Amino acid sequence: MVLPDYLHVLLLVCLCSTTLASNIQIQSNHNKALDEKSRDVPCTNPSPELIGPYCHCWHQFDYVTDEYLGRFLSCDIWMNEDPELIHEIFLQFNETNNKFHEVRISKSSLTHIVFDENTTGKLIMEIFNAYVYDDLHETPLIFKETAFENSKSVLGSISVGLGNYISANCWNFGPGTLDNLNNLTYLSLDCYDYDSEPFPPSVLFSLQDLSFNGETKLSTLSYVTMPNLRSLIILNYPGSTLPSSMLYNLPGLDFLSLHYSEVETIPDNFFTHVTSCMSFYLDLNKIHTIDLGSLNPDARFFLGYNQINQLPEKNFRPFVENVLYTPNAHGSIYLAGNPLECSCDIKWLVVNLRDGLQIFQDAYCADGRALANVDPVLLEIECPDF
């Protein structure tokens, strides 16, 4: 029997509805399973009534394994809150209830909070995060020496973000705030004045991941040794030239990011001392020339959206040959968004070392041609002296 067209449509709608309902039920069951797995349980000490509505304490479990992750504390402090009210909240914490895996303090303004022995200094924290979402042009963050007083032996991560700050005054930890944080491995700071308050030797030794953002003052950072640092991230670097010695004392560096900045010049031999580094994110700058040297043949250079218009042989060939002649090497250079002239400066690559073209990813000439499609015969004719 042949069904009319409208019955075909009706049948199809019914089948789709049944399938959709089935999928919704499956997703609902899945979400229910996740909820049952997570079992984030509110703390009873201190009671929610004593620290709410601004702070929330809970026991957190892993969503997949159901492993207990520890106690968490989150405080959302709004602008113009009474400082006495904030101190009243922290008075609820004592040696019976002050241990946390992670503490997060965030929201509109923290200008009324002093981080000292009466607030965060009362807590024992493994991870500390503070976020501010307004302009701190008037009052910087205030961290006193006692801000992490009870966490000296366990604090492993500090992150302080200024959110949508506008021309904020850079701030710094008070003298002694970071002293004896021997287990601190992760540090992420917005608009920090390192030149005014550098890190103590114990932190420089323990740090593995360091991140700066904003109008950070870092001129003296290049003179210190951080033997265990693996990752260095500097966003919105304010200068046009990087200090030539910035990477000299970072022998274990594996990851470098300097994107979203105003960098124009990379000094010669800038990468000489980080031969083990695998990832270089230098995209979204104004770099016009760079010397890669003979780095790790598995290193990846992200140089997209700069002002690189030529690929000089002396700057690129050592790295390209290192990649080509090292078995199973995976080094690469990403050049999307650069105005390459694709002239005589690339003859060494297109004519003499064509296998090296595969190392240059997303590379296009200013006229739209792919770098890999540049005619080697034409270069031979036009560039006889190269």
Phi, psi and omega in degrees: 000136180262123181278144174298158183302320184293332177287325175300315180297316180297317179297318180297318178298317180297316180296318179295321180295319179296316179297316180298316179298321179295317179296320178298319180294319178298314179296321179298316178296322179296315179297321179297320179296319178296317179300318180293326180290319187291312177044049174291118189251127178300145176289149174256347179223108001285160182291149180305328182294330184279335182246349179276167000275001186280329182239148181225129180242137179207159171265128185246140179241149178296137184293332184260310187266347183069015178292140179285126184260343178120187180266142181235147177227128178233126180237123176253103184258119184273162181302142174068018175290147182295123179304327179295325178295320178297317179294327177298322179296312183288342175294342182283352182258135179213190186296347179272345187214020188256011181263127182222144171289318182215139176237129180236126177236122188209184175103210202294309185211135176247017185292346179264358181257130170254123179278105184208197183294345180266351179237256183294336179294343178280343188264156171250112189235142171266329180226134178232127177232133175227132181228135179239134185243031173220178183284126179260029183299330183275309187230119178284171174294147182240109174247117178268171183304331184266012184300327180237033188306316183272357186249010187306322186270350186235342186292119183248344185214131175230129177226124179233113182243140182261005175059231185269051181289152180236113179048044183292148171293129177294150185237177173205159174294147175294156179307129177090352183300319184265001180299138174066019171273072190287347180253010181286115181247340183233130181217121179231120188226139174259130171055044182272139179266081183294325181297329180279323182221083180292164181284147177290160182305323182297322179287319178301327180283322187275336187299134173246332181226125183228131183224132175237150177213145175096196182284058184284139180260110191232017188300331182267354183296329184288353182260003183252156179258129174234088190294336184252007182290125180256328187227128176233120180237123177231107179260146178058042177300128190281343186267162178269342181231136178274144175300132184298335183262011186304324185255007187297323188250033179236067189295336183261010186297131181242339186217124178232128177231125177227033184276175184056047182228190182245022184292129178250324187236128172256117183301150174300145179063022181298327186261008187303323189262008180235053185292345179264356183292137185255335186225126178236110178257100181239021182286164177060046172238205176232032184293132178249343176208150182205140179249110184282338182067200181251078185269180178311127183293351175258006182290146177243126179252120176257102185242021183296148173058051170244203180242031181286119181244350177223157179237076184301140183302316184294336182271332188244331187299318180303318180290317181300315179294324179298320178291313185295324188260010174253120182304134175062022178285151183231025180299150182206159179229117181262126188233021182304139174081010177261141184276067183295132179285332180053050181248212185298340182294343181253009180300320180304328183271308186288325183263312190265340185219054189299330179299337180287346180300329181294342181283335181270112184259143177052041182259122182228145176287162180298335180271004176102346179291144172289141180305322182292344182260004177295134185286114180294328180295319180295321178294323178299321183285316186279338186233062184293335184266005180259000000 
